[in-house]
Structures are given as structure tokens and as C-alpha cells.
Amino acid sequence: MLKTIIELFPVVFFFAAFKLTNDMFKATAVAIVCAVLQVGLMKWQKIQIKPIHWFSAGLVIILGGISIYVHNPMFLKWKFSVLEWCLGAAILIGQFAFNKNMLKLLLGQELTLSDGVWKKLGLMWAAFFIFLGTLNIYIAYQYDDAVWVNFKTYGSLGLTMAFMLVQSLWISRHMQDDTADTETL
């Protein structure tokens, strides 16, 4: 529970700062401070800091810092897309360049699925991450800051939850017969 609170800490405070001030630069400064505090709290609470935490915090600090310095919020808005695209790319590179399924490495102890199902699952998640990153850029360039903040907070979360629900239904079909490599999407 504490880990989840700490992981959501920067997002919640960024959102609150933007809603209170309607100022992307103040909210970005809050996000930068919270990213640093997040890593510090994780160290203090002896919560494992995974590479994704370092990468996300680094993106907030670097792209958020550039946004404030050049007074252009677009750099911070790119952070979400860069993160999502990197997640998608990591899955694809792992699967095709190294013949390693990143999702199986992360979830293989909790789920028993055939290699074919793991491969399809990885491809679906990679496509979803790439789609979400692309949708973020579209919204960032087509709509104002308030719409983007709402999408980043509610829209991306809602889409992710819906995708996870569909995935769990799809996975449950394959857990009954986890040796069926020939199932179609």
C-alpha cells in the first residue's frame, strides 16, 4: 500500500498543483521536486527502486527542467510519450532481438502461459504502449494544457485499466489450456 502511494505521489501532486494554480510551470516544478522526493522516500522505506523509477524520475527532471528553462510545457508533455514508447520498444527489442519476453520475465511466476501466448501478450502490450504515447502527443499538440492534464491523469489511466481488463479476460481463456500456441487474437 505504501509503495503504491509513493509511486503515485508525483502524479497526484502535479495534478493538484496544476488544478490549484492553472500554471504548467508551477505544476512542473512540483513534479520535479516530487520525483526527487519519491526516489528518496523509496530509499528511506527500503522499497526497491527499479530502473523504470529511475528512468521516469530522470525524464521528469530533465524534460521538466527544460520546460521551465525555455518556458515551453511541450517538453514535459513529451515525457509521458517517451516513457510509453520506451516501454513498448523494450518489449519489442527483448522479444525480437534477444528472444526474451519482458512480460514473462516480470509475471512468469504469477501466470502459467504457453510461449506463444506470452509472445502475443507482449506484442499487445507493446502496441498499447506505443498507441498511448502517440495519443498523448496528439492531445498535447491539439488541445490546451488543462485538457492534456486531464487526459494524462484520467484518460491514460482509464485506457490502461480498460486494456488490463480486456487482457485479463484474454489471459483467463488461455490459462485453461496454457499449451495452446495456436489461439488467435
KETOR-16863 format. One line per field, with one value per atom (N, C-alpha, C): residue number from 1; residue in three letters; chain; atom name; x, y, z. Coordinates in steps of 0.001 Angstrom, whole numbers, plus 500000, padded with zeros to 6 digits. Layout:
<nodes>
n	[NUM ...]
res	[ALA ...]
chain	[A ...]
atom	[CA ...]
px	[X ...]
py	[Y ...]
pz	[Z ...]
</nodes>
This chain:
<nodes>
n	[1 1 1 2 2 2 3 3 3 4 4 4 5 5 5 6 6 6 7 7 7 8 8 8 9 9 9 10 10 10 11 11 11 12 12 12 13 13 13 14 14 14 15 15 15 16 16 16 17 17 17 18 18 18 19 19 19 20 20 20 21 21 21 22 22 22 23 23 23 24 24 24 25 25 25 26 26 26 27 27 27 28 28 28 29 29 29 30 30 30 31 31 31 32 32 32 33 33 33 34 34 34 35 35 35 36 36 36 37 37 37 38 38 38 39 39 39 40 40 40 41 41 41 42 42 42 43 43 43 44 44 44 45 45 45 46 46 46 47 47 47 48 48 48 49 49 49 50 50 50 51 51 51 52 52 52 53 53 53 54 54 54 55 55 55 56 56 56 57 57 57 58 58 58 59 59 59 60 60 60 61 61 61 62 62 62 63 63 63 64 64 64 65 65 65 66 66 66 67 67 67 68 68 68 69 69 69 70 70 70 71 71 71 72 72 72 73 73 73 74 74 74 75 75 75 76 76 76 77 77 77 78 78 78 79 79 79 80 80 80 81 81 81 82 82 82 83 83 83 84 84 84 85 85 85 86 86 86 87 87 87 88 88 88 89 89 89 90 90 90 91 91 91 92 92 92 93 93 93 94 94 94 95 95 95 96 96 96 97 97 97 98 98 98 99 99 99 100 100 100 101 101 101 102 102 102 103 103 103 104 104 104 105 105 105 106 106 106 107 107 107 108 108 108 109 109 109 110 110 110 111 111 111 112 112 112 113 113 113 114 114 114 115 115 115 116 116 116 117 117 117 118 118 118 119 119 119 120 120 120 121 121 121 122 122 122 123 123 123 124 124 124 125 125 125 126 126 126 127 127 127 128 128 128 129 129 129 130 130 130 131 131 131 132 132 132 133 133 133 134 134 134 135 135 135 136 136 136 137 137 137 138 138 138 139 139 139 140 140 140 141 141 141 142 142 142 143 143 143 144 144 144 145 145 145 146 146 146 147 147 147 148 148 148 149 149 149 150 150 150 151 151 151 152 152 152 153 153 153 154 154 154 155 155 155 156 156 156 157 157 157 158 158 158 159 159 159 160 160 160 161 161 161 162 162 162 163 163 163 164 164 164 165 165 165 166 166 166 167 167 167 168 168 168 169 169 169 170 170 170 171 171 171 172 172 172 173 173 173 174 174 174 175 175 175 176 176 176 177 177 177 178 178 178 179 179 179 180 180 180 181 181 181 182 182 182 183 183 183 184 184 184 185 185 185]
res	[MET MET MET LEU LEU LEU LYS LYS LYS THR THR THR ILE ILE ILE ILE ILE ILE GLU GLU GLU LEU LEU LEU PHE PHE PHE PRO PRO PRO VAL VAL VAL VAL VAL VAL PHE PHE PHE PHE PHE PHE PHE PHE PHE ALA ALA ALA ALA ALA ALA PHE PHE PHE LYS LYS LYS LEU LEU LEU THR THR THR ASN ASN ASN ASP ASP ASP MET MET MET PHE PHE PHE LYS LYS LYS ALA ALA ALA THR THR THR ALA ALA ALA VAL VAL VAL ALA ALA ALA ILE ILE ILE VAL VAL VAL CYS CYS CYS ALA ALA ALA VAL VAL VAL LEU LEU LEU GLN GLN GLN VAL VAL VAL GLY GLY GLY LEU LEU LEU MET MET MET LYS LYS LYS TRP TRP TRP GLN GLN GLN LYS LYS LYS ILE ILE ILE GLN GLN GLN ILE ILE ILE LYS LYS LYS PRO PRO PRO ILE ILE ILE HIS HIS HIS TRP TRP TRP PHE PHE PHE SER SER SER ALA ALA ALA GLY GLY GLY LEU LEU LEU VAL VAL VAL ILE ILE ILE ILE ILE ILE LEU LEU LEU GLY GLY GLY GLY GLY GLY ILE ILE ILE SER SER SER ILE ILE ILE TYR TYR TYR VAL VAL VAL HIS HIS HIS ASN ASN ASN PRO PRO PRO MET MET MET PHE PHE PHE LEU LEU LEU LYS LYS LYS TRP TRP TRP LYS LYS LYS PHE PHE PHE SER SER SER VAL VAL VAL LEU LEU LEU GLU GLU GLU TRP TRP TRP CYS CYS CYS LEU LEU LEU GLY GLY GLY ALA ALA ALA ALA ALA ALA ILE ILE ILE LEU LEU LEU ILE ILE ILE GLY GLY GLY GLN GLN GLN PHE PHE PHE ALA ALA ALA PHE PHE PHE ASN ASN ASN LYS LYS LYS ASN ASN ASN MET MET MET LEU LEU LEU LYS LYS LYS LEU LEU LEU LEU LEU LEU LEU LEU LEU GLY GLY GLY GLN GLN GLN GLU GLU GLU LEU LEU LEU THR THR THR LEU LEU LEU SER SER SER ASP ASP ASP GLY GLY GLY VAL VAL VAL TRP TRP TRP LYS LYS LYS LYS LYS LYS LEU LEU LEU GLY GLY GLY LEU LEU LEU MET MET MET TRP TRP TRP ALA ALA ALA ALA ALA ALA PHE PHE PHE PHE PHE PHE ILE ILE ILE PHE PHE PHE LEU LEU LEU GLY GLY GLY THR THR THR LEU LEU LEU ASN ASN ASN ILE ILE ILE TYR TYR TYR ILE ILE ILE ALA ALA ALA TYR TYR TYR GLN GLN GLN TYR TYR TYR ASP ASP ASP ASP ASP ASP ALA ALA ALA VAL VAL VAL TRP TRP TRP VAL VAL VAL ASN ASN ASN PHE PHE PHE LYS LYS LYS THR THR THR TYR TYR TYR GLY GLY GLY SER SER SER LEU LEU LEU GLY GLY GLY LEU LEU LEU THR THR THR MET MET MET ALA ALA ALA PHE PHE PHE MET MET MET LEU LEU LEU VAL VAL VAL GLN GLN GLN SER SER SER LEU LEU LEU TRP TRP TRP ILE ILE ILE SER SER SER ARG ARG ARG HIS HIS HIS MET MET MET GLN GLN GLN ASP ASP ASP ASP ASP ASP THR THR THR ALA ALA ALA ASP ASP ASP THR THR THR GLU GLU GLU THR THR THR LEU LEU LEU]
chain	[A A A A A A A A A A A A A A A A A A A A A A A A A A A A A A A A A A A A A A A A A A A A A A A A A A A A A A A A A A A A A A A A A A A A A A A A A A A A A A A A A A A A A A A A A A A A A A A A A A A A A A A A A A A A A A A A A A A A A A A A A A A A A A A A A A A A A A A A A A A A A A A A A A A A A A A A A A A A A A A A A A A A A A A A A A A A A A A A A A A A A A A A A A A A A A A A A A A A A A A A A A A A A A A A A A A A A A A A A A A A A A A A A A A A A A A A A A A A A A A A A A A A A A A A A A A A A A A A A A A A A A A A A A A A A A A A A A A A A A A A A A A A A A A A A A A A A A A A A A A A A A A A A A A A A A A A A A A A A A A A A A A A A A A A A A A A A A A A A A A A A A A A A A A A A A A A A A A A A A A A A A A A A A A A A A A A A A A A A A A A A A A A A A A A A A A A A A A A A A A A A A A A A A A A A A A A A A A A A A A A A A A A A A A A A A A A A A A A A A A A A A A A A A A A A A A A A A A A A A A A A A A A A A A A A A A A A A A A A A A A A A A A A A A A A A A A A A A A A A A A A A A A A A A A A A A A A A A A A A A A A A A A A A A A A A A A A A A A A A A A A A A A A A A A A A A A A A A]
atom	[N CA C N CA C N CA C N CA C N CA C N CA C N CA C N CA C N CA C N CA C N CA C N CA C N CA C N CA C N CA C N CA C N CA C N CA C N CA C N CA C N CA C N CA C N CA C N CA C N CA C N CA C N CA C N CA C N CA C N CA C N CA C N CA C N CA C N CA C N CA C N CA C N CA C N CA C N CA C N CA C N CA C N CA C N CA C N CA C N CA C N CA C N CA C N CA C N CA C N CA C N CA C N CA C N CA C N CA C N CA C N CA C N CA C N CA C N CA C N CA C N CA C N CA C N CA C N CA C N CA C N CA C N CA C N CA C N CA C N CA C N CA C N CA C N CA C N CA C N CA C N CA C N CA C N CA C N CA C N CA C N CA C N CA C N CA C N CA C N CA C N CA C N CA C N CA C N CA C N CA C N CA C N CA C N CA C N CA C N CA C N CA C N CA C N CA C N CA C N CA C N CA C N CA C N CA C N CA C N CA C N CA C N CA C N CA C N CA C N CA C N CA C N CA C N CA C N CA C N CA C N CA C N CA C N CA C N CA C N CA C N CA C N CA C N CA C N CA C N CA C N CA C N CA C N CA C N CA C N CA C N CA C N CA C N CA C N CA C N CA C N CA C N CA C N CA C N CA C N CA C N CA C N CA C N CA C N CA C N CA C N CA C N CA C N CA C N CA C N CA C N CA C N CA C N CA C N CA C N CA C N CA C N CA C N CA C N CA C N CA C N CA C N CA C N CA C N CA C N CA C N CA C N CA C N CA C N CA C N CA C N CA C N CA C N CA C N CA C N CA C N CA C N CA C N CA C N CA C N CA C N CA C N CA C N CA C N CA C N CA C]
px	[500828 500000 500877 501883 502779 503514 503921 504628 503750 502478 501549 501382 501255 501117 502360 503535 504781 504894 504468 504558 503608 502469 501504 501767 502613 502929 503194 504132 504391 503202 502468 501320 500231 499929 498876 499234 500469 500857 500973 501421 501443 500017 499101 497707 497117 497328 496800 497399 498701 499348 498786 498569 498015 496591 495771 494375 494279 495197 495180 495698 496697 497342 497018 496581 496374 497651 498784 500090 500959 501232 502012 503425 503989 505371 505485 504520 504499 504233 503300 502996 504204 504939 506143 507207 507377 508339 507946 506662 506175 506487 506264 506538 508019 508892 510338 510702 510222 510509 509956 508737 508119 508855 509394 510163 511402 512071 513246 512826 511753 511257 510804 510209 509738 510900 511980 513144 513713 513760 514246 513365 512049 511130 511266 511463 511627 512900 513968 515219 515018 514379 514161 513301 512268 511364 511880 513069 513694 512802 512154 511362 512303 512277 513173 512914 513968 513880 514284 513295 513524 514015 514599 515067 513969 512730 511634 511436 511658 511537 512627 513865 514975 514738 514321 514108 513001 511887 510766 511164 511839 512279 513257 514180 515135 514446 513435 512692 511969 511347 510641 511634 512766 513756 514332 514726 515361 514349 513275 512308 511503 511197 510520 511417 512699 513656 513791 513849 513923 512644 511486 510213 510219 510687 510730 511759 512933 514014 513640 513068 512717 511268 510585 509196 508296 508400 507590 507168 505871 505413 505487 505725 505720 506792 507921 508974 508477 507788 507244 506170 505358 504297 504870 506071 506722 507172 507355 507862 507022 505712 504815 504970 505030 505180 506516 507581 508905 508913 508338 508283 507478 506303 505454 506135 506732 507416 508607 509323 510453 509984 508865 508314 507934 507251 506892 508114 509099 510331 511088 511126 511822 511195 509873 509198 509549 509490 509777 511244 512148 513578 513886 513337 513551 513061 511884 511265 511971 512308 512841 514368 515032 516492 517159 516537 517160 516366 515234 514370 513976 513745 513314 511988 511042 509747 509752 509734 509831 508658 507466 506311 506441 506938 507140 508195 509236 510254 509660 508725 508104 506990 506190 504972 504961 506034 506071 505829 506119 505888 504422 503682 502271 501339 501777 500934 501628 500852 501364 500714 501503 501018 502031 501560 502484 503347 504457 505335 504629 503762 503012 502071 501446 500534 501348 502482 503349 503788 504123 504570 503457 502246 501105 500807 500884 500648 501663 502928 503972 503718 503339 503059 501877 500852 499687 500065 500870 501289 502208 503105 503981 503150 502179 501309 500520 500039 499275 500146 501364 502253 502561 502817 503115 501888 500715 499467 499254 499420 499186 500159 501410 502392 502041 501576 501189 499943 498965 497753 498094 499029 499469 500007 500837 501408 500308 499377 498258 497497 497163 496412 497254 498540 499428 499465 499445 499547 498197 497140 495836 494967 495284 494425 495247 494548 495244 495768 496501 497137 496136 494990 494000 493488 493232 492763 493876 495101 496214 496388 496327 496473 495369 494139 493040 493247 493708 493994 495090 496150 497285 496852 495955 495521 494409 493361 492188 492159 492417 492296 493278 494551 495552 495316 494909 494610 493390 492352 491148 491428 492185 492543 493378 494303 495144 494304 493390 492534 491642 491086 490253 491078 492287 493163 493529 493806 494135 492943 491744 490548 490410 490566 490497 491606 492792 493910 493625 493050 492776 491743 490755 489775 490452 491302 492024 492951 493671 494588 493815 492658 491892 491465 491223 490904 492075 493271 494468 495038 494628 495114 494454 493256 492587 493371 493892 494675 495948 496888 498082 499094 498762 499670 499220 498101 497563 498294 499273 500040 499308 498295 497686 496464 496140 494992 495225 494178 494301 493906 494324 493982 492509]
py	[498803 500000 501269 501267 502421 502616 501511 501576 502241 501874 502462 503955 504340 505764 506538 505975 506639 506717 505666 505665 506684 506926 507891 509324 509474 510759 511881 511724 512828 513161 512146 512377 513149 512730 513373 514827 515068 516437 517325 516758 517511 517934 516980 517249 518313 518143 519095 520487 520548 521851 522535 521767 522376 522861 522046 522421 523634 523745 524880 526164 526050 527244 527514 526481 526563 527041 526637 527053 525807 525474 524283 524342 525531 525647 525434 525946 525671 524188 523618 522195 521344 521777 521052 521110 522272 522385 521445 521377 520450 519007 518669 517311 516960 517916 517679 517413 518264 518084 516740 516405 515149 513927 514042 512924 512650 513707 513553 512991 513533 513031 511577 511220 509847 508859 509129 508245 508238 509398 509475 508691 508809 508048 506548 506159 504734 504200 504982 504568 504479 505489 505558 504399 504056 502961 501590 501586 500353 499633 500433 499912 499831 498700 498518 499599 500276 501281 500590 500377 499670 500653 500125 501015 501941 501470 502304 503532 503378 504520 505559 505070 505977 506689 505921 506465 507521 507198 508142 509413 509254 510428 511256 510583 511303 512087 511487 512196 513414 513266 514407 515528 515174 516188 516865 516067 516640 517389 516705 517358 518444 518201 519241 520455 520205 521303 522109 521416 522117 522926 522339 523050 524367 524315 525535 526516 526012 526870 527610 526906 527549 528045 527860 528298 527720 526403 525678 524357 524194 522982 521722 521877 520724 519696 520159 519215 518256 518786 517921 516999 517515 516702 515516 515674 514584 513470 513775 512790 511525 511659 510502 509665 510331 509602 508883 509558 508930 507686 507799 506665 505515 505814 504766 504124 504929 504386 503522 503932 503126 501793 501801 500543 499624 500175 499391 498881 499742 499354 498286 498400 497406 496029 495982 494699 494138 494984 494520 494112 494909 494593 493304 493193 491975 490749 490886 489752 489382 490381 490092 490089 490927 490982 489982 489747 488893 487625 487469 486304 486134 487272 487291 488028 487450 488096 488851 490170 491008 490781 490585 490350 489019 488014 486713 486815 487601 487799 488467 489399 490110 489317 488618 487988 486467 485885 484446 483598 484124 483352 483404 484418 484530 483894 483822 483302 482135 481114 479993 480048 480455 480588 479949 479549 478996 480116 479749 480747 481553 480901 481604 482652 482326 483283 484428 484117 485177 486125 485563 486387 487330 486790 487624 488692 488305 489251 490393 490042 491061 492011 491446 492286 493223 492711 493557 494697 494397 495454 496457 495980 496902 497831 497274 498096 499091 498661 499561 500715 500417 501479 502475 501976 502855 503691 503076 503803 504907 504572 505543 506717 506438 507512 508406 507805 508576 509406 508815 509557 510749 510560 511658 512832 512546 513614 514315 513549 514149 515124 514685 515538 516730 516522 517621 518740 518384 519391 519942 519192 519615 520332 520171 520718 521533 522291 523144 522319 523005 522338 521619 522237 521638 520306 520248 519000 517952 518361 517415 516860 517720 517272 516277 516568 515645 514310 514376 513132 512343 513034 512380 511719 512384 511870 510829 511176 510295 509433 510030 509317 508173 508443 507381 506282 506662 505673 504837 505495 504782 503827 504286 503420 502232 502482 501402 500392 500869 499959 499139 499783 499058 498010 498381 497439 496262 496554 495489 494545 495090 494259 493320 493871 493050 491993 492394 491453 490333 490688 489653 488656 489135 488212 487325 487918 487157 486126 486538 485628 484482 484791 483735 482645 482998 481997 481059 481603 480829 480106 480487 479786 478416 478241 476953 475924 476364 475485 476228 476238 477068 476499 475415 474882 475201 475906 476214 477399 477134 478188 478729 478038 478414 479302 479698 480590 481900 482447 483725 484851 486047 487224 487437]
pz	[500000 500000 500000 500879 500956 499638 499015 497736 496678 496633 495660 495904 497151 497487 497034 497323 496936 495414 494704 493240 492611 493241 492698 493163 494125 494742 493718 492767 491827 490935 490490 489605 490337 491555 492344 492632 493034 493364 492124 491001 489748 489385 489420 489084 490019 491314 492300 492092 491855 491645 490403 489331 488126 488374 489032 489278 490204 491149 492080 491454 490570 490028 488567 487839 486391 485688 486235 485728 485524 484268 483956 484527 484603 485069 486571 487320 488768 489009 488261 488402 488010 486998 486572 487663 488283 489390 490532 490814 491845 491444 490183 489701 489844 489551 489680 491134 492016 493449 493925 493493 493912 493360 492161 491591 492437 492858 493718 495080 495633 496918 496824 495703 495506 495633 494928 494989 496412 497027 498410 499376 499219 500079 499844 498600 498308 498961 498898 499553 501066 501630 503067 503564 502799 503170 502710 502113 501610 500593 499745 498631 497437 496748 495606 494553 494166 493108 491818 490970 489712 488648 487580 486501 485963 485926 485430 486324 487633 488554 488280 488105 487805 486472 485472 484139 484155 484808 484886 485636 486773 487539 486720 486032 485186 484081 483449 482401 482953 484129 484741 485034 485611 485980 484734 483746 482547 481677 481278 480380 481103 482377 483159 483343 483611 483757 482476 481352 480062 479843 480166 480011 480777 482011 482827 482274 481917 481447 480162 479185 477910 477895 479014 479187 478074 477904 476925 477549 477863 478544 477684 476385 475489 475858 476400 476780 477858 478865 479905 479319 478421 477827 477048 476521 475796 476739 478014 478977 478957 479025 479053 477788 476638 475374 475301 475684 475650 476543 477726 478645 478040 477511 476921 475714 474858 473681 474086 475114 475583 476159 476866 477371 476210 475215 474037 473309 473138 472447 473232 474557 475383 475204 475148 474941 473570 472544 471180 471002 471537 471429 472185 473374 474143 473395 472806 472136 470837 470021 468693 468616 469386 469312 470264 471420 472428 472727 472046 472250 473721 474383 475787 475860 476562 476730 478055 477963 479157 480117 479573 480439 481170 480472 481113 482203 481963 482995 484235 484026 485141 485812 485017 485530 485450 484960 484728 485961 487135 488358 488779 488327 488685 487660 486402 485327 484625 484353 483579 482205 481231 479860 478914 477756 476759 476184 475573 474973 473892 473120 472072 472643 473756 474417 475010 475620 476154 475036 473886 472757 472295 472148 471745 472793 474053 475141 475095 474871 474756 473596 472461 471285 471536 472201 472502 473442 474473 475395 474709 473865 473132 472267 471549 470699 471543 472702 473572 474059 474505 474973 473850 472668 471534 471173 471191 470935 471972 473254 474321 474227 473922 473743 472571 471495 470306 470577 471267 471630 472521 473437 474307 473488 472497 471665 470883 470354 469624 470526 471724 472651 473088 473300 473719 472682 471411 470355 469900 470116 469612 470643 471921 472980 473968 474800 475768 476948 477816 478947 479854 480105 481005 480455 479162 478553 478630 478344 478407 479824 480836 482223 482576 482155 482421 481694 480444 479731 480438 480800 481455 482754 483489 484780 484645 483921 483853 482596 481467 480202 480066 480332 480197 481229 482431 483463 483067 482579 482149 481006 480023 478904 479369 480278 480792 481572 482397 483158 482225 481209 480247 479504 479099 478402 479314 480578 481527 481729 481757 481899 480706 479500 478291 478321 478737 478822 479819 480964 481967 481449 480707 480104 479067 478255 477226 477872 478902 479600 480243 480840 481513 480533 479296 478266 478048 478127 477815 479026 480211 481398 481519 480954 480983 480189 479066 478200 477841 478770 478595 477606 476932 475927 474518 474392 473066 472467 471631 470968 469752 469291 468026 468178 469401 469593 468858 468321 467617 468553 468162 468953 468846]
</nodes>
